[in-house]
């Protein structure tokens, strides 16, 4: 007889005591494996890793704690492919007063170093983690890991992949420097150099500023290698991994024009590209496939617009129909990405986290195969983010990051029962916990 192990309350969430030190068997679970394969099996985890998979009724490891997951569905831990939640960003130092402009009709070719609006490439997400207060919210969506960005400025710093635990960064950071995050807009408010007014204050100006900044970063890299003792420019050095082509750019590009601009920028400066946002990515699926550009897809597609005018609404019927067709194209565009062989992963962008799984289920209800949705939550993000050796599938030797649901993912009534993060079993829905 399998014994149900008691959950121990800790700061509003619950964890399995001693999960790191004593082997634990998750018994009789419906395991979800790659390519949509399911099987009922026992899973042995120990010291934060998956040790083995065995058939029900097979001899069990002596001395292990056993938890009966009969009727529960066990998935690889869900991964949020892009989020700005769980990061605490320091404010920019107060800018000094720039020197008076010389009497000249020629504009400076370089932004004043004391007033680099939108440039936060000095930020390292791995060094700015603030996960504790949001863990319950992440776990309620079955999330066990995420790709995090500082999320301020136009050059937003270096992203990182982390496990969702309140633990030392040396434990939770799985990849400290994944890519350089870039968006075609300013964000973060005045404290992050995004105050209105002044150059650049238009799309043309932002793109021109971006190109100039990247050329400046290339020049800074030459200075670094040829004159090691020269004063370092921290903001430009923060783009060193990108201009050396050691990491890709993660470019926020949602509509088709932004995606085109992102591809053009990557082509000009010859760096790798990951499209983030990408709700119009289906329009470029042939190019994305050919150039092997993955997409971190924002799953929030919004609600279906009205196709007929509401009372008192004078919007012409053709306009309403156009809005609906645009929404529908985005909603079903994910199926085109799948059909055309573009690799994509689901992302929350840190917004509306409470609807993350609901939004994915809406995509499934509109035709996305459930197995592909599971892939976009597990193995696909692990591959894109470079952590598939540890996350993304249920295999011996991989990290014990797992998500337990009451039913299959597509079922709108299915609830997150618990998550396992690096071997720690955390109850999310205690009433339904094993």
N, C-alpha and C positions, 0 to 999 in steps of 0.2 A: 504494500500500500504506500503510495507516495504521500509525503507529509507536506502540508501547506506551511510555508515559512512566514512568520509574522513580519509585517512591515514596521519599521521604526521611524517615527516622526522626527524630522530635523528641519527646523526653521521654515515650516510651512510646506516643505516637500518631504518625500520619504525615500529612504535608501535601504538597501539590503545590507545589514551589518556584516562586516567581514568579507564582502564580496571579492576583495582583492586577495585575501589570504587563504580562503577555503574554497575548494571546487564547488561549483553549483551546476545542477542539471536542470535545464528547462525541458520538461518531459511532455511528450504527446502533443507537441505544437504542430500546427500546419505551417511548414516552412515554405517561404516564397523564394525560389531560386531563379537564376537568369533565364531568359527566354520564356517567362511565364510558367515555368515548371513548378508544381507544388508537390509536397510529400509530407506525410506525418512522420515525425522523427523526434528523437531526443537530442538536445544540444548541450554539450559539456563546455562550460567556460571556467577559466581559472587565470588569475593574475592579469586580468584585463583582456584576455584573448580567447578566441574560439579554439578549443582544443580538439573536439571531435564531433561528428554527427553519427548517430547510431539509430537502428530501427527500434520501435517500441517493443518492449519485451526482452531486448538484449541485456546482458549483464551490465549492471550499473557500477560506477566507480564507488568503492567503499569509502565512507567518511564524507561523502559529498552531501551538501544540502540539496534537497529536491523540491522543485516547484512544478505543480501540475498545470500545464497550459492546454489541457484538453478543450477543444472547441475554440481556442484562440488562434489568431493568425500572426505568425512571427515573420517580420520583414527585416532586411538590412536596415540599419538606422537611417532615417530620412535625413537628407542633406539640403539645406537652403543654399542654393548656388550663388546668391549675392544678396547681402544685407548690409545696411548701415547701422543696425541696432546693436547695442552692446559695446559701443565704443565711446570713450570720453575724450573729446578733442580739446586740447589746450587752446586758449586764445592766442592770436598773433601778438607779438610784442608791439607796443605803441610805435607807430611809424614816426620817423623823424621828419622834420620839415624839409621837403626837397629844395635843392638850391634853385635860386631864381634862374629862369630861362635866359640864355644869352640873346642879345638882339640879333636874331637870325630868322630867316624865312625857312630854314631847314629843320624839320622835326628830328628828334633823336631817334636813332635806329634801335634803341634799347630802352625797355622800361626801367625807371629808376629803381635800383635795388632796394631802397627803403619803402617802396610803395608798389609791390608786385601784386596787383589785384588778382585774386583767384588762384594764386600759385601756392599750393600747400604740399608740394612734392616732398617736403621734409618729413611728413607724417608717416609713421610705421604702425599699421593697425595692430600688429603683434605686441607693440609696446603700450597700447592704449586700451586694453581690454577692461570692460566693466560689465561683466556678465551676470553677476549674482542676482540683481534685482529683477531680471527679466527671465530667469530660468524657467519658472512655472509656465510663462506664456509660450516659451519655445517647446517645452515638453508637451503641452496640451495639443500641439500640432504634430507631435511625433518626431520633432526635430532633435537630432543628436549631435549634429555638426553643421558648420556653416562657413561660407566664404565671406569675410568681413572687409569692409572698406571704411576709412574715416569719414567719407561722404561729404566733405566740404571743399569749396573751391571749384575750379575747373580742372586743374591738375590736383587730384585728391589724395595723393600719396600712394604708398605701397600696401597692397591687400595681403590678407593672411587667411589660412584655413585653420579652424579651431574645432575642438570638441566642446560641447556645451556642458561644462562643469565649473563649479566654483572651486578652483584649485590653482596652484601655482602655474604661471604661464609655461614653464618648462614642461609641465604635464599636459596642458590642453592645446598648445600650439603644435599643429601637425605640419604646417608649412608656413614659415615666417615671412617669406617674400615671394608671393605668387606672381603679381603683375602690377603695372602702373595704371591707376584708375584715372580716366579722363572723361569729361562731359563737355558738351557744347553750350555751357551756360555757367553762370556764377551761382554758388549756393553757399549757405552757411551764415549769412548776415554780415553786418559791419565788423563784428569781431574776427571774422575770417577773411577780411579784405574784399567783401562783396558789397560795399556801400554803393548806392546809386550815384550816377554822375561821373564824368571823366571817361577817359579812354581805358579799356574798350567798353562801349556801351551798346553795341549792335552785334548781330551775328557775324557780319563781315569783319568787324573789329576783333571779336573773340577768336575767329579762325586765324586772322593775321597774327594776333598775339600768340596763339598756340604755336604756329609755325616758327615765329621768331624765337620763342622760348626753347623749342626743340633744337633750333640751330645754335642757340646760346649754350644749351646743354652739350651739344657735340663739341663746341669750342672748349667748354670747361673740361670735358673728358681729355682733350688733347693737352690742356694745361696740366691736368693731373698726372698724365703719363710722362710728359716732357719736363715738367718743373714740379717735382714732388713737394718742394718746400714752399711753393707759392700759396698764398692764403686761399682757403677753400670757400667756395660759395655753396652753402648747405642746401639751398633750394634747388640749384642746378645739379649738384651732386646726387640729390634724391632721384634724379632721372637717369643716373649713370647706368643702372641695370638695363633700362630701356634702350638707350642709344648704343650700348654695347651689344644689344640684341641677346641679352641673357634672360630676359623675361618678356612676355607679351604686354601689349596695352589692352586693358579692359575698357572699352569705349562705350559710354552710355549713348545708345542710338535706338530710338523707338520707332520713328516713322521712316518711310522709305528714303527720304532725302538725307536724313541723319545717317542712315546705314551706308548710303553711297559716300557721304563725306568721310565716314570712319574708314571705309576701304581705301579711299583716295589718300588719306593721311598716312595710313599704314604702308601703302605702296610707295609714297614719296620718301618716307624715312626708313623703309625696309625693316620694320619690326613686325613680329607676330601680332595677331589680332584675335580678340574674343569680343563678340558683340554682346552687350548687356542691355536688357530691355526688350528690344527685338520683336515687338508685337506686329510690325510689318515685315519681319524677316522673310516670310513666305514669298514676298514679291521678288526676293533676290536669291531664292533657294538654289537655283542652278549655279550662280556664282559662288555662293557660300560653300556648296558641295565641292565645286572644282578647286577652290582655294583652301579647302579644309578649315574653314572658319566656323567654330562652334558658337552657339547662342545660349546665353543665360536668360531664359525667357521669363518675363514678368507675367505671372499667372492671373493677375487682376485685369480682366477684360471689361469690367463694368457690367451693368444690367442691360438687358435688351431695350433699346429706345422704342418709344411708342410709334406704331406705324400709322395710326389714325389720330387726328387732333383731339386733345382732351377739351373739356368744356372751357370756353374762353380762350383757347389757343388758336391764334390765327396763322400759325406756321403753315406754309403751303404743303400740300400732300407730297409732292415730289421731293421736297427737302427732307421730310420725315422718312420717306422711303430710302433716300440716299444715306441718311444717318444709320438706319437699320441695316442696310446692306454692308456698310463699312464695318459696323460692329460684327455682323455675321461672318464677314470675310476674315476678320482677325480671330474670331472664335474658332473657325474651322481651319485657319491657316496653319495651325500646329500639325494638322494631319498632312498637309502638303510638305512641311519640313520632314516629317517622318517618311512619307512616301518617296521623297527626293533624296533621302539619305543624309540629311544635315543632322549632325549631332547637337542635341539641345538638352538643357537641364532646367528644372523649375526653380524660380527665384521669387522671393517676396519683396525685395528691395527695402525691407525693413518697415514697409507700410502695411496696414491692415492685416497684421499677422494672425489675428483671430479668425480670418476668413481664408487662410492659406489652403487648408485641405478642402474646404467648401468650393473654392475656385477651381481646384484641380478636378473635383467631382463634376463640376459644370462642364469642363472640357471633355471629360469621359462621356457625359450624357449627350454631348454634341458630336460624338463619333470617334473620339480618340480611344484606341484600344487600351484596356486596363493595363495590360502587360507593358505597353509603351509608357504609360503614365508612371508605373512603378519604376521602370528603368530611368525615367527623367528625374526621379526622386532619390535614386540610389547609385547605380553603377555609372550612369552617364556623367553626373556631376563629379564622381570620384575620378573618372578618367580625365575629364576636362581640367580638373583642378590638380591633377598630378598626385593623387593619394589613393589610387586604385589598388596599390599594394597593401593597403591597410583597411580601406573602407569600401562600401558599395555592394558587397555580396556576402552571403553566409558561407564562409569557407574556413576550414581549419588553418590556423596561423594568422588570420586577420584579427583586427581589433574587435572586441566584443561591444560594438555599437549596434543596437537592435531596437526595433519598434514593435510593440505588441498591440494589435487591434482586436476588437471584439468580433469582427467579421472581415470580409475582404474590403480592400480600399474603395472599390466602386460603390459599395452599399452606403447610401446616404445616412443610414442609421448606425453605421459602424463608429465606434468610439476608440480613442486611444486609451488603453488600459494602463500601460506602463512603458517605460523606455529603459534600455540598458546603455550606459555611457561608460566606456572603458571598463566594463565589468561590473559597474555599480547599477543595481536594479532599482529604479525610481518609480514609485507608484504615482500615476497621474489621476486615475479615476478609482479611488480606494474602494468605493462600493462595488465596483466590478473587478477588483483585483483578484488574482488567483489566491 
